[in-house]
Amino acid sequence: MIVPSVTATASPDSAATRPARIARSAAAHEGLSRTADFLDWFAARGRAESVIVTRIDFDELVGWGFRAEDGNLVHTSGKFFSVEGLEVRTSFGPVAQWSQPIINQPETGVLGILAKEFDGVPHFLMQAKMEPGNCNVLQLSPTVQATRSNYTAVHRGRAVPYLDRFVEAPPHTVLADVLQSEQGSWFYRKRNRNMVVEVIDDVEVLDGFHWLTLGQLHQLFAFDDLVNMNSRTVLSCLPFCEVGPAGATELTGGADGFGAALARSIGRDAAARHTTGEIISWITDLRSLRDVEVTPIPLNALRGWDRLPDAIAHTSGQFFDIRAVAVTGGNREIDSWTQPMIAPHGLGVVAFLAARIGGVLHVLVNARVEPGYLDYVELAPTVQCTPESYDHLPAGSRPLFVDDVVDAAPDQIRFDTILSEEGGRFFNARNRYLVVEVDVDHVRAVLEAEKGPSRYRWMTVEQTVGLMRHSHYVNVQARSLIACLHSLTVPPTREPVPAEQGVHRS
């Protein structure tokens, strides 16, 4: 169908007007449709999805197999991705050396969201997309979410809708365009192109797609497992922080306390504990230490991992497995397929500690080393772990601040939702995403006992978003949390969004 009969407005080309228009969309609690009506639509699509995901043995994989010379799990086309081995040595953290399976997907995928103004308010075209690893099958995805193998039809499937809007986008229509990393613990140097492209011509809204304002999307962040990881990372790259202090204050409805501090943190030229130049120099210093050495190895050379008929699993029973699944049904480029996936153990915790410093909200970032990062170190949330993975390690090995998060009092918690990670490669990978406000003096006392170069710094939201205009500075979990923080700029709606729509509210 064609977009409903409302006034589609041509967007000014000037980059100077974009932040104000994005702020306008963030403040719009309703758009072309009511949020409650969207939830009804989404729930109906979920009920209509006839998808079966079945765990299978590796020898039941079609088009995949373990290569004889190295044991790597590869596709017969040589495309898509492979599961290989990695040897890691590091001087940082409680474990100095280990080996692990990792996904090697050298292709750069496209994660793209179309934007268009209606009645002066930018809307974003989102997709109700099935992924085999989603705990609830269907989640809200970008307009386009495709690897190069997908959109070049290696699988001989259907074409990816709207792809041409991104690969052929005129430069003046691009609101965001940056290569960003994926999970460095599970992907080896994986990157995706995060894009937002604005259009002014008519767009045919295909089955499974829906226009939403940024304010509506922010409301949906409060629902467990609804807005998927790829949508969160793309939305975090919008020039949201360029609205200036006055515009940010307008977004928060003139709130005081936490809301006012967040507004100042989002606003341009926010007073920060450290300058951006100091932050970049600190990251460069840590990267130059090169305290991680990563060596690709054959999958059959892994130590401490067992290859079973239906899984590659660590001998401790911890961390994650490599599994195989068969998928039938769903509105995808092909109707059925098999593939390997990473299946993590346990519910993860991803959290920012936040504090008001000089009246400006700061978040405590962690310069994190992960073996799959291209530049060794990226800025991560304060806490990013699965707590139970540390149960077998000596006392004192738990990450700093994890107990401040899991034991936080209700009046400290500003955001708390369970959100899924990428469902195309990870099976039921879920994390509890939190923003917890703490006293800055408590954090100072903990950090004073930290040994070696400090891995933590206070940053404003504006500084963090500024670094996201560049590649390999802010990891995917931190980008998700920045998008969650942006959702707190929307004042509460007068009428709560209904929760009984086939999705779970946190």
ZIPEJO-V466594 format. One record per backbone hydrogen bond with DSSP energy under -0.5 kcal/mol. NH is the residue of the N-H (numbers start at 1). CO is the residue of the C=O. E is the energy in kcal/mol with one decimal. If there is no record, write none. Layout:
nh:NH co:CO e:E
nh:NH co:CO e:E
This chain:
nh:3 co:203 e:-0.8
nh:6 co:4 e:-2.2
nh:8 co:6 e:-0.6
nh:9 co:7 e:-0.7
nh:9 co:117 e:-1.0
nh:17 co:14 e:-1.3
nh:18 co:14 e:-0.5
nh:18 co:15 e:-0.7
nh:19 co:15 e:-0.6
nh:21 co:17 e:-1.8
nh:22 co:18 e:-2.5
nh:23 co:19 e:-2.5
nh:24 co:20 e:-1.9
nh:25 co:21 e:-1.9
nh:26 co:22 e:-2.3
nh:27 co:23 e:-1.7
nh:28 co:25 e:-1.0
nh:29 co:27 e:-0.9
nh:31 co:33 e:-1.6
nh:38 co:34 e:-2.2
nh:39 co:35 e:-2.4
nh:40 co:36 e:-1.8
nh:41 co:37 e:-2.4
nh:42 co:38 e:-3.1
nh:43 co:39 e:-2.6
nh:44 co:40 e:-2.3
nh:45 co:41 e:-2.0
nh:46 co:42 e:-2.2
nh:47 co:43 e:-2.2
nh:48 co:44 e:-1.7
nh:49 co:45 e:-1.3
nh:51 co:49 e:-0.8
nh:52 co:328 e:-2.5
nh:54 co:52 e:-0.5
nh:54 co:326 e:-2.7
nh:56 co:324 e:-2.4
nh:58 co:309 e:-2.7
nh:60 co:57 e:-1.7
nh:61 co:58 e:-1.6
nh:63 co:61 e:-0.6
nh:65 co:74 e:-2.1
nh:67 co:65 e:-0.6
nh:67 co:72 e:-3.2
nh:71 co:67 e:-2.7
nh:73 co:83 e:-2.0
nh:74 co:65 e:-2.6
nh:74 co:72 e:-0.7
nh:76 co:63 e:-2.8
nh:78 co:75 e:-1.8
nh:81 co:79 e:-0.7
nh:82 co:104 e:-1.9
nh:83 co:73 e:-2.4
nh:84 co:82 e:-0.6
nh:84 co:102 e:-2.6
nh:85 co:297 e:-1.8
nh:86 co:100 e:-1.9
nh:87 co:295 e:-2.8
nh:88 co:98 e:-3.2
nh:89 co:293 e:-2.3
nh:90 co:96 e:-2.6
nh:91 co:291 e:-1.8
nh:92 co:291 e:-0.6
nh:98 co:88 e:-2.2
nh:100 co:86 e:-2.1
nh:102 co:84 e:-2.2
nh:103 co:186 e:-2.8
nh:104 co:82 e:-3.0
nh:105 co:103 e:-0.7
nh:109 co:107 e:-0.6
nh:109 co:191 e:-0.9
nh:110 co:146 e:-2.9
nh:111 co:109 e:-0.5
nh:111 co:193 e:-2.9
nh:112 co:110 e:-0.5
nh:112 co:144 e:-2.4
nh:113 co:195 e:-2.0
nh:114 co:125 e:-0.6
nh:115 co:197 e:-2.7
nh:116 co:123 e:-2.1
nh:117 co:9 e:-0.5
nh:118 co:121 e:-2.2
nh:119 co:7 e:-3.6
nh:121 co:118 e:-1.8
nh:122 co:120 e:-0.5
nh:123 co:116 e:-2.9
nh:124 co:212 e:-3.3
nh:125 co:114 e:-2.5
nh:126 co:124 e:-0.8
nh:126 co:210 e:-2.9
nh:127 co:141 e:-2.7
nh:128 co:208 e:-2.9
nh:129 co:127 e:-1.1
nh:129 co:139 e:-2.5
nh:131 co:137 e:-1.8
nh:133 co:423 e:-2.7
nh:134 co:131 e:-1.6
nh:137 co:134 e:-1.0
nh:138 co:136 e:-2.9
nh:139 co:129 e:-2.0
nh:140 co:226 e:-3.5
nh:141 co:127 e:-3.8
nh:141 co:139 e:-0.6
nh:143 co:112 e:-0.7
nh:144 co:112 e:-2.6
nh:146 co:110 e:-2.2
nh:151 co:147 e:-2.5
nh:152 co:148 e:-1.7
nh:153 co:150 e:-1.4
nh:154 co:149 e:-2.4
nh:155 co:149 e:-0.5
nh:156 co:153 e:-1.5
nh:158 co:333 e:-2.7
nh:161 co:159 e:-0.6
nh:163 co:160 e:-1.3
nh:165 co:162 e:-1.2
nh:166 co:163 e:-1.9
nh:167 co:163 e:-2.1
nh:168 co:164 e:-1.6
nh:169 co:166 e:-1.1
nh:173 co:170 e:-2.1
nh:174 co:171 e:-1.5
nh:175 co:173 e:-0.7
nh:175 co:196 e:-2.7
nh:176 co:196 e:-1.5
nh:178 co:194 e:-2.0
nh:180 co:192 e:-2.7
nh:182 co:190 e:-1.4
nh:186 co:183 e:-0.8
nh:187 co:183 e:-2.5
nh:188 co:103 e:-2.8
nh:189 co:187 e:-0.9
nh:189 co:372 e:-2.5
nh:192 co:180 e:-2.4
nh:193 co:109 e:-3.1
nh:194 co:178 e:-2.8
nh:194 co:192 e:-0.8
nh:195 co:111 e:-2.8
nh:195 co:193 e:-0.6
nh:196 co:176 e:-2.1
nh:197 co:113 e:-1.9
nh:198 co:173 e:-3.3
nh:199 co:115 e:-2.7
nh:205 co:1 e:-2.1
nh:206 co:204 e:-0.9
nh:209 co:206 e:-1.7
nh:210 co:126 e:-2.4
nh:212 co:124 e:-1.9
nh:214 co:122 e:-0.5
nh:215 co:25 e:-2.2
nh:217 co:213 e:-2.1
nh:218 co:214 e:-2.5
nh:219 co:215 e:-1.6
nh:220 co:216 e:-1.7
nh:221 co:217 e:-0.8
nh:221 co:218 e:-0.8
nh:222 co:219 e:-1.4
nh:223 co:220 e:-1.8
nh:224 co:504 e:-2.4
nh:225 co:418 e:-2.3
nh:226 co:223 e:-1.0
nh:228 co:140 e:-2.4
nh:228 co:226 e:-0.6
nh:232 co:228 e:-2.0
nh:233 co:229 e:-2.5
nh:234 co:230 e:-1.8
nh:235 co:231 e:-2.6
nh:236 co:232 e:-1.9
nh:237 co:233 e:-0.6
nh:237 co:234 e:-1.3
nh:238 co:235 e:-1.4
nh:240 co:238 e:-2.9
nh:242 co:239 e:-0.8
nh:243 co:240 e:-0.8
nh:244 co:241 e:-0.7
nh:247 co:243 e:-0.7
nh:248 co:244 e:-2.3
nh:249 co:245 e:-2.4
nh:250 co:246 e:-1.9
nh:251 co:247 e:-1.8
nh:252 co:248 e:-1.7
nh:253 co:250 e:-1.2
nh:254 co:249 e:-2.3
nh:255 co:252 e:-0.8
nh:259 co:256 e:-1.2
nh:261 co:257 e:-2.2
nh:262 co:258 e:-2.6
nh:263 co:259 e:-2.4
nh:264 co:260 e:-2.2
nh:265 co:261 e:-1.8
nh:266 co:262 e:-2.2
nh:267 co:263 e:-2.0
nh:270 co:267 e:-1.0
nh:272 co:270 e:-0.6
nh:279 co:275 e:-2.0
nh:280 co:276 e:-2.6
nh:281 co:277 e:-2.2
nh:282 co:278 e:-2.2
nh:283 co:279 e:-2.3
nh:284 co:280 e:-2.5
nh:285 co:281 e:-2.4
nh:286 co:282 e:-2.0
nh:287 co:283 e:-2.6
nh:288 co:284 e:-2.2
nh:289 co:285 e:-0.8
nh:289 co:286 e:-0.6
nh:290 co:286 e:-0.5
nh:290 co:287 e:-1.1
nh:293 co:89 e:-3.4
nh:295 co:87 e:-2.7
nh:297 co:85 e:-2.0
nh:300 co:70 e:-2.2
nh:301 co:298 e:-1.8
nh:302 co:299 e:-1.2
nh:306 co:313 e:-3.3
nh:308 co:306 e:-0.8
nh:308 co:311 e:-3.6
nh:312 co:322 e:-1.7
nh:313 co:306 e:-2.4
nh:313 co:311 e:-0.6
nh:314 co:318 e:-0.5
nh:314 co:320 e:-0.6
nh:315 co:304 e:-2.5
nh:317 co:314 e:-1.9
nh:320 co:318 e:-0.9
nh:321 co:343 e:-2.1
nh:322 co:312 e:-2.0
nh:323 co:321 e:-0.6
nh:323 co:341 e:-2.9
nh:324 co:56 e:-0.6
nh:324 co:310 e:-0.5
nh:325 co:339 e:-2.6
nh:326 co:54 e:-2.7
nh:327 co:337 e:-3.4
nh:328 co:52 e:-2.1
nh:329 co:335 e:-2.7
nh:332 co:330 e:-1.6
nh:337 co:327 e:-2.1
nh:339 co:325 e:-2.1
nh:341 co:323 e:-2.7
nh:342 co:425 e:-2.6
nh:343 co:321 e:-2.9
nh:343 co:341 e:-0.5
nh:344 co:342 e:-0.6
nh:345 co:319 e:-2.6
nh:346 co:344 e:-0.5
nh:348 co:346 e:-0.5
nh:348 co:430 e:-2.1
nh:349 co:385 e:-3.4
nh:350 co:432 e:-2.6
nh:351 co:383 e:-2.6
nh:352 co:434 e:-1.9
nh:354 co:436 e:-2.7
nh:355 co:362 e:-2.3
nh:357 co:355 e:-0.7
nh:357 co:360 e:-2.7
nh:358 co:356 e:-0.5
nh:360 co:357 e:-1.4
nh:361 co:261 e:-2.1
nh:362 co:355 e:-2.9
nh:363 co:459 e:-3.2
nh:364 co:353 e:-2.5
nh:365 co:363 e:-0.8
nh:365 co:457 e:-2.7
nh:366 co:380 e:-2.5
nh:367 co:455 e:-3.2
nh:368 co:366 e:-1.1
nh:368 co:378 e:-2.6
nh:370 co:368 e:-0.5
nh:370 co:376 e:-1.0
nh:372 co:184 e:-2.8
nh:373 co:370 e:-1.7
nh:376 co:373 e:-0.7
nh:377 co:375 e:-2.6
nh:378 co:368 e:-1.9
nh:379 co:473 e:-3.4
nh:380 co:366 e:-2.9
nh:382 co:351 e:-0.6
nh:383 co:351 e:-2.3
nh:385 co:349 e:-2.1
nh:387 co:385 e:-0.6
nh:389 co:386 e:-2.5
nh:390 co:387 e:-1.7
nh:391 co:388 e:-1.4
nh:393 co:390 e:-1.2
nh:397 co:394 e:-1.5
nh:402 co:399 e:-1.4
nh:405 co:401 e:-1.2
nh:406 co:402 e:-2.5
nh:407 co:403 e:-1.8
nh:408 co:405 e:-1.4
nh:412 co:409 e:-2.3
nh:413 co:409 e:-0.7
nh:413 co:410 e:-0.8
nh:414 co:412 e:-0.5
nh:414 co:435 e:-3.2
nh:415 co:435 e:-1.2
nh:417 co:433 e:-2.0
nh:419 co:417 e:-0.6
nh:419 co:431 e:-2.7
nh:421 co:429 e:-3.0
nh:426 co:422 e:-1.3
nh:427 co:342 e:-3.3
nh:428 co:133 e:-3.0
nh:428 co:426 e:-0.7
nh:430 co:428 e:-0.8
nh:431 co:419 e:-2.6
nh:432 co:348 e:-2.9
nh:433 co:417 e:-2.9
nh:433 co:431 e:-0.8
nh:434 co:350 e:-2.4
nh:435 co:415 e:-1.8
nh:436 co:352 e:-2.5
nh:437 co:412 e:-3.2
nh:438 co:354 e:-2.9
nh:442 co:439 e:-0.7
nh:443 co:439 e:-1.4
nh:444 co:440 e:-2.2
nh:445 co:441 e:-2.0
nh:446 co:442 e:-1.8
nh:447 co:443 e:-2.6
nh:448 co:444 e:-1.9
nh:449 co:445 e:-0.6
nh:449 co:446 e:-1.0
nh:450 co:447 e:-1.4
nh:457 co:365 e:-1.6
nh:459 co:363 e:-2.3
nh:461 co:361 e:-0.5
nh:462 co:265 e:-2.0
nh:464 co:460 e:-1.8
nh:465 co:461 e:-2.6
nh:466 co:462 e:-2.1
nh:467 co:463 e:-1.7
nh:468 co:464 e:-1.1
nh:469 co:466 e:-1.2
nh:470 co:467 e:-1.6
nh:473 co:470 e:-0.6
nh:475 co:379 e:-3.0
nh:479 co:475 e:-2.3
nh:480 co:476 e:-2.1
nh:481 co:477 e:-2.0
nh:482 co:478 e:-2.3
nh:483 co:479 e:-2.1
nh:484 co:480 e:-2.0
nh:485 co:481 e:-2.5
nh:486 co:482 e:-2.4
nh:487 co:483 e:-1.4
nh:488 co:484 e:-0.7
nh:488 co:485 e:-1.3
nh:489 co:486 e:-1.7
nh:490 co:487 e:-1.1
nh:491 co:251 e:-0.7
nh:491 co:489 e:-0.7
nh:501 co:499 e:-1.6
nh:501 co:503 e:-0.5
nh:504 co:224 e:-0.6
nh:506 co:222 e:-1.6
